[in-house]
Amino acid sequence: MRPHILSLSVLCCMPTAVMAQSPRLEKAINLPTKVSAEAVSVSPAGSLVAATCSDHVVRIWSMRSGELLRSLKQEGGQPGVQFSGDGRLLAVSYEIIAYEKGVIKVFDVDSWKVQDDLASLPVYALTFSSDSQRLARAGDFGTDVWDLTTQKKVATMSPPFGVSMAVAFSADGKLLVTANGDGFVRVYDAHTGSLRGTPTEFLLEPFAVTISPDGKSVLAGGADKTVSIIDSESGKVTRMLPKQSGVVSSIDVSADGNQAAVVYRSSESFVEANHLILWDLGKQTMLADFQKPGLVMMGGAFVGDRYVLATSSGNQLTLWSIP
Protein backbone atom coordinates (compact mmCIF):
# COMPACT_ATOMS: atom_id res chain seq x y z
CA MET A 1 0.00 0.00 0.00
CA ARG A 2 2.85 2.42 0.66
CA PRO A 3 3.69 3.13 -3.03
CA HIS A 4 0.03 3.96 -3.69
CA ILE A 5 -0.12 6.26 -0.67
CA LEU A 6 3.03 8.05 -1.82
CA SER A 7 1.67 8.51 -5.34
CA LEU A 8 -1.60 9.88 -3.99
CA SER A 9 0.19 12.35 -1.72
CA VAL A 10 2.29 13.61 -4.64
CA LEU A 11 -0.81 14.10 -6.77
CA CYS A 12 -2.57 15.93 -3.96
CA CYS A 13 0.32 18.36 -3.60
CA MET A 14 0.55 19.15 -7.31
CA PRO A 15 -2.38 21.62 -7.56
CA THR A 16 -0.98 23.76 -4.73
CA ALA A 17 2.45 23.90 -6.38
CA VAL A 18 0.95 24.70 -9.80
CA MET A 19 -1.32 27.44 -8.44
CA ALA A 20 1.39 29.16 -6.38
CA GLN A 21 2.23 32.59 -7.78
CA SER A 22 5.77 33.83 -8.22
CA PRO A 23 6.64 37.38 -7.10
CA ARG A 24 7.59 39.74 -9.91
CA LEU A 25 10.56 42.08 -9.49
CA GLU A 26 9.24 45.62 -9.96
CA LYS A 27 12.13 47.87 -9.00
CA ALA A 28 15.70 47.73 -7.70
CA ILE A 29 16.90 50.80 -5.80
CA ASN A 30 20.58 51.24 -5.02
CA LEU A 31 21.54 52.98 -1.79
CA PRO A 32 24.93 54.66 -1.30
CA THR A 33 27.89 52.31 -0.88
CA LYS A 34 27.94 50.51 2.48
CA VAL A 35 24.48 51.87 3.36
CA SER A 36 21.64 49.45 4.07
CA ALA A 37 17.91 49.75 4.79
CA GLU A 38 16.91 49.10 8.40
CA ALA A 39 13.12 49.61 8.31
CA VAL A 40 10.77 50.11 5.35
CA SER A 41 7.18 51.22 4.80
CA VAL A 42 5.29 50.80 1.51
CA SER A 43 2.45 53.24 0.96
CA PRO A 44 -0.88 51.42 0.48
CA ALA A 45 -1.75 54.25 -1.89
CA GLY A 46 0.85 52.75 -4.21
CA SER A 47 2.99 55.81 -4.81
CA LEU A 48 5.85 55.86 -2.29
CA VAL A 49 8.28 53.70 -0.36
CA ALA A 50 10.25 54.99 2.65
CA ALA A 51 13.26 53.50 4.41
CA THR A 52 15.33 54.33 7.44
CA CYS A 53 18.95 53.72 6.52
CA SER A 54 22.14 52.80 8.34
CA ASP A 55 23.70 56.23 7.58
CA HIS A 56 21.00 57.91 9.76
CA VAL A 57 18.92 59.18 6.84
CA VAL A 58 15.27 58.46 6.06
CA ARG A 59 14.85 58.19 2.28
CA ILE A 60 11.61 58.33 0.29
CA TRP A 61 11.33 57.13 -3.32
CA SER A 62 8.69 57.06 -6.02
CA MET A 63 7.47 53.48 -6.22
CA ARG A 64 6.80 53.82 -9.94
CA SER A 65 10.07 55.39 -11.12
CA GLY A 66 12.46 54.59 -8.28
CA GLU A 67 13.42 58.29 -8.13
CA LEU A 68 14.63 59.56 -4.77
CA LEU A 69 12.13 62.23 -3.75
CA ARG A 70 13.25 63.21 -0.27
CA SER A 71 15.97 62.64 2.32
CA LEU A 72 15.28 63.37 5.99
CA LYS A 73 18.05 63.45 8.57
CA GLN A 74 17.40 61.10 11.48
CA GLU A 75 17.22 62.69 14.90
CA GLY A 76 18.02 59.65 17.01
CA GLY A 77 18.58 55.93 17.05
CA GLN A 78 16.34 52.94 16.31
CA PRO A 79 14.05 54.79 13.88
CA GLY A 80 10.83 53.41 12.42
CA VAL A 81 8.60 54.53 9.53
CA GLN A 82 4.92 54.11 8.66
CA PHE A 83 2.69 55.60 5.96
CA SER A 84 -0.96 56.35 6.56
CA GLY A 85 -3.40 54.32 4.48
CA ASP A 86 -4.11 57.21 2.10
CA GLY A 87 -0.39 57.96 1.72
CA ARG A 88 -0.77 61.59 2.82
CA LEU A 89 1.21 61.20 6.05
CA LEU A 90 4.48 59.58 7.06
CA ALA A 91 5.24 58.88 10.71
CA VAL A 92 8.90 58.59 11.69
CA SER A 93 9.84 57.51 15.23
CA TYR A 94 13.22 58.10 16.86
CA GLU A 95 14.74 56.83 20.09
CA ILE A 96 16.34 59.83 21.80
CA ILE A 97 17.46 58.04 24.99
CA ALA A 98 17.81 54.28 24.66
CA TYR A 99 14.87 52.45 26.29
CA GLU A 100 13.68 55.66 27.96
CA LYS A 101 12.64 58.46 25.62
CA GLY A 102 11.57 58.84 22.02
CA VAL A 103 9.78 61.16 19.63
CA ILE A 104 7.39 60.63 16.72
CA LYS A 105 7.29 63.15 13.90
CA VAL A 106 4.39 63.05 11.44
CA PHE A 107 5.21 64.57 8.05
CA ASP A 108 2.77 65.93 5.49
CA VAL A 109 3.90 64.13 2.32
CA ASP A 110 2.97 67.00 -0.02
CA SER A 111 5.01 69.65 1.79
CA TRP A 112 7.33 67.43 3.88
CA LYS A 113 6.65 69.72 6.80
CA VAL A 114 6.23 68.29 10.29
CA GLN A 115 2.50 68.21 11.03
CA ASP A 116 2.78 66.61 14.47
CA ASP A 117 5.67 66.32 16.93
CA LEU A 118 4.84 63.82 19.66
CA ALA A 119 6.86 62.91 22.74
CA SER A 120 6.91 59.15 23.10
CA LEU A 121 8.42 56.14 24.75
CA PRO A 122 10.51 53.85 22.47
CA VAL A 123 8.48 52.43 19.56
CA TYR A 124 8.22 48.88 18.19
CA ALA A 125 5.31 49.50 15.83
CA LEU A 126 3.25 52.41 14.46
CA THR A 127 -0.16 52.45 12.82
CA PHE A 128 -2.66 55.06 11.62
CA SER A 129 -6.43 54.87 11.84
CA SER A 130 -8.13 54.57 8.44
CA ASP A 131 -9.15 58.26 8.51
CA SER A 132 -5.53 59.27 9.31
CA GLN A 133 -6.71 61.29 12.32
CA ARG A 134 -5.23 59.03 14.99
CA LEU A 135 -1.85 57.39 15.45
CA ALA A 136 -1.01 54.50 17.75
CA ARG A 137 2.39 53.31 18.88
CA ALA A 138 3.25 49.94 20.43
CA GLY A 139 6.40 49.62 22.49
CA ASP A 140 7.78 49.80 26.00
CA PHE A 141 5.10 50.02 28.70
CA GLY A 142 2.22 49.33 26.31
CA THR A 143 0.31 51.28 23.68
CA ASP A 144 -0.49 54.99 23.26
CA VAL A 145 -2.99 56.68 20.93
CA TRP A 146 -2.83 60.32 19.77
CA ASP A 147 -5.44 62.50 18.14
CA LEU A 148 -3.44 64.13 15.35
CA THR A 149 -5.86 67.04 14.99
CA THR A 150 -5.04 68.18 18.54
CA GLN A 151 -1.65 66.45 19.05
CA LYS A 152 -3.02 65.15 22.35
CA LYS A 153 -2.66 61.66 23.74
CA VAL A 154 -6.19 60.28 24.08
CA ALA A 155 -5.56 56.77 25.41
CA THR A 156 -2.87 54.64 27.04
CA MET A 157 -3.21 50.87 27.31
CA SER A 158 -0.64 49.01 29.40
CA PRO A 159 -0.40 45.25 29.93
CA PRO A 160 0.27 44.07 33.52
CA PHE A 161 3.90 43.56 32.54
CA GLY A 162 6.04 43.43 29.41
CA VAL A 163 5.83 45.41 26.20
CA SER A 164 3.44 45.76 23.27
CA MET A 165 4.98 44.32 20.11
CA ALA A 166 2.30 45.25 17.55
CA VAL A 167 -0.89 47.28 17.24
CA ALA A 168 -3.72 47.69 14.70
CA PHE A 169 -6.92 49.71 14.29
CA SER A 170 -10.10 48.19 12.89
CA ALA A 171 -11.20 49.64 9.54
CA ASP A 172 -14.06 51.57 11.19
CA GLY A 173 -11.70 52.96 13.84
CA LYS A 174 -13.74 51.58 16.73
CA LEU A 175 -11.37 48.84 17.90
CA LEU A 176 -7.69 48.67 18.68
CA VAL A 177 -5.90 45.35 19.06
CA THR A 178 -2.45 44.79 20.59
CA ALA A 179 0.04 41.93 20.76
CA ASN A 180 1.62 41.96 24.22
CA GLY A 181 4.82 40.57 25.67
CA ASP A 182 2.97 38.86 28.50
CA GLY A 183 1.59 36.37 25.97
CA PHE A 184 -1.84 37.89 25.34
CA VAL A 185 -3.66 39.64 22.52
CA ARG A 186 -6.01 42.37 23.77
CA VAL A 187 -8.92 44.15 22.09
CA TYR A 188 -9.72 47.71 23.22
CA ASP A 189 -12.22 50.42 22.49
CA ALA A 190 -10.05 52.67 20.32
CA HIS A 191 -11.69 55.89 21.58
CA THR A 192 -11.67 55.28 25.33
CA GLY A 193 -8.91 52.69 25.76
CA SER A 194 -11.25 50.44 27.75
CA LEU A 195 -10.60 46.71 27.45
CA ARG A 196 -13.13 44.84 25.30
CA GLY A 197 -11.64 41.35 25.45
CA THR A 198 -8.50 39.27 25.96
CA PRO A 199 -8.05 36.27 23.67
CA THR A 200 -6.08 33.73 25.71
CA GLU A 201 -5.72 30.66 23.50
CA PHE A 202 -2.01 31.23 22.84
CA LEU A 203 0.86 29.00 23.79
CA LEU A 204 3.63 31.50 23.15
CA GLU A 205 4.22 35.23 22.77
CA PRO A 206 2.43 37.03 19.88
CA PHE A 207 4.56 39.38 17.75
CA ALA A 208 2.13 40.44 15.01
CA VAL A 209 -1.55 41.36 14.96
CA THR A 210 -4.16 42.86 12.63
CA ILE A 211 -7.95 43.03 12.21
CA SER A 212 -10.01 41.86 9.24
CA PRO A 213 -11.69 44.67 7.24
CA ASP A 214 -15.14 43.71 8.58
CA GLY A 215 -13.85 43.83 12.17
CA LYS A 216 -15.10 40.33 12.94
CA SER A 217 -11.73 38.60 13.14
CA VAL A 218 -8.37 39.30 14.75
CA LEU A 219 -5.33 37.69 13.13
CA ALA A 220 -2.37 37.13 15.43
CA GLY A 221 0.88 35.20 15.25
CA GLY A 222 4.30 34.99 16.82
CA ALA A 223 6.52 32.47 18.56
CA ASP A 224 4.05 29.62 17.96
CA LYS A 225 4.93 29.88 14.22
CA THR A 226 1.34 30.04 13.03
CA VAL A 227 -1.40 32.60 12.48
CA SER A 228 -4.50 32.27 14.66
CA ILE A 229 -7.78 33.71 13.41
CA ILE A 230 -9.81 34.87 16.40
CA ASP A 231 -13.43 35.96 16.74
CA SER A 232 -13.15 39.57 17.90
CA GLU A 233 -16.30 39.32 20.04
CA SER A 234 -15.82 35.97 21.80
CA GLY A 235 -12.01 35.90 21.79
CA LYS A 236 -12.08 32.29 20.60
CA VAL A 237 -9.71 30.95 17.95
CA THR A 238 -11.88 29.89 15.01
CA ARG A 239 -9.10 28.49 12.82
CA MET A 240 -5.33 28.47 12.37
CA LEU A 241 -3.13 28.66 9.29
CA PRO A 242 -0.68 25.77 8.82
CA LYS A 243 2.37 25.99 11.06
CA GLN A 244 5.68 27.05 9.48
CA SER A 245 9.34 26.72 10.49
CA GLY A 246 9.85 30.39 11.38
CA VAL A 247 8.14 32.69 13.89
CA VAL A 248 5.53 35.15 12.60
CA SER A 249 6.94 38.65 12.15
CA SER A 250 4.15 40.61 10.43
CA ILE A 251 0.65 40.16 9.03
CA ASP A 252 -1.13 42.24 6.37
CA VAL A 253 -4.70 41.56 5.22
CA SER A 254 -6.14 42.54 1.83
CA ALA A 255 -8.98 45.09 1.61
CA ASP A 256 -11.51 42.37 0.76
CA GLY A 257 -10.34 40.21 3.68
CA ASN A 258 -9.63 37.21 1.45
CA GLN A 259 -5.83 37.18 1.62
CA ALA A 260 -3.11 37.59 4.22
CA ALA A 261 0.56 38.28 3.60
CA VAL A 262 2.60 36.80 6.44
CA VAL A 263 6.34 37.35 6.96
CA TYR A 264 8.23 34.79 9.03
CA ARG A 265 11.57 35.18 10.76
CA SER A 266 14.27 32.57 10.25
CA SER A 267 14.26 29.74 12.77
CA GLU A 268 18.09 29.87 12.73
CA SER A 269 18.39 33.65 13.12
CA PHE A 270 15.47 35.23 14.96
CA VAL A 271 16.37 38.74 13.80
CA GLU A 272 16.25 37.89 10.07
CA ALA A 273 12.86 37.95 8.33
CA ASN A 274 13.42 35.88 5.20
CA HIS A 275 10.16 34.15 4.26
CA LEU A 276 6.85 35.45 2.89
CA ILE A 277 3.69 33.43 2.35
CA LEU A 278 0.57 34.86 0.74
CA TRP A 279 -2.40 32.93 2.14
CA ASP A 280 -5.92 32.39 0.86
CA LEU A 281 -7.76 32.85 4.16
CA GLY A 282 -10.93 31.09 3.07
CA LYS A 283 -9.22 27.94 1.81
CA GLN A 284 -6.21 28.27 4.15
CA THR A 285 -3.90 27.49 1.22
CA MET A 286 -0.75 29.18 -0.09
CA LEU A 287 -1.09 31.55 -3.02
CA ALA A 288 2.62 32.41 -3.02
CA ASP A 289 5.65 31.17 -1.09
CA PHE A 290 8.69 33.42 -1.44
CA GLN A 291 12.15 33.15 0.04
CA LYS A 292 15.45 33.80 -1.67
CA PRO A 293 18.96 33.45 -0.22
CA GLY A 294 20.38 36.80 0.87
CA LEU A 295 17.06 38.69 0.82
CA VAL A 296 15.62 40.14 4.02
CA MET A 297 11.88 40.95 4.06
CA MET A 298 11.56 44.58 5.16
CA GLY A 299 7.85 45.36 4.86
CA GLY A 300 4.97 45.48 2.44
CA ALA A 301 1.37 46.49 1.77
CA PHE A 302 -1.61 45.48 -0.32
CA VAL A 303 -1.81 47.99 -3.16
CA GLY A 304 -5.05 47.49 -5.04
CA ASP A 305 -5.29 43.84 -6.04
CA ARG A 306 -1.59 43.03 -5.49
CA TYR A 307 0.81 42.77 -2.60
CA VAL A 308 3.98 44.87 -2.83
CA LEU A 309 6.94 43.64 -0.79
CA ALA A 310 10.21 45.45 -0.06
CA THR A 311 13.34 43.37 0.48
CA SER A 312 16.91 44.33 1.29
CA SER A 313 20.27 42.84 0.37
CA GLY A 314 23.47 44.76 1.06
CA ASN A 315 22.97 48.31 -0.21
CA GLN A 316 20.09 47.38 -2.54
CA LEU A 317 16.40 47.76 -1.83
CA THR A 318 14.11 45.73 -4.11
CA LEU A 319 10.34 45.93 -4.65
CA TRP A 320 8.36 42.81 -5.58
CA SER A 321 4.75 42.43 -6.66
CA ILE A 322 2.39 39.49 -6.11
CA PRO A 323 0.72 38.61 -8.45
Secondary structure, DSSP 4 states (H G I P E B T S, - for coil): -HHHHHHHHHHHHHHHHHHPPPPEEEEEEEPSTT--EEEEEE-TTSSEEEEEETTSEEEEEETTT--EEEEEE--SEEEEEEE-TTSSEEEEEEEEETTTEEEEEEEETTT--EEEEEEES-EEEEEE-TTSSEEEEEETTEEEEEETTTTEEEEEE--SSS-EEEEEE-TTSSEEEEEETTS-EEEEETTT--EEE-----SS-EEEEEE-TTSSEEEEEETTSSEEEEETTT--EEEEPPP-SSEEEEEEE-TTSSEEEEEEE-SS-TT-EEEEEEEETTTTEEEEEE--TT-EEEEEEEETTEEEEEEEETTEEEEEEE-
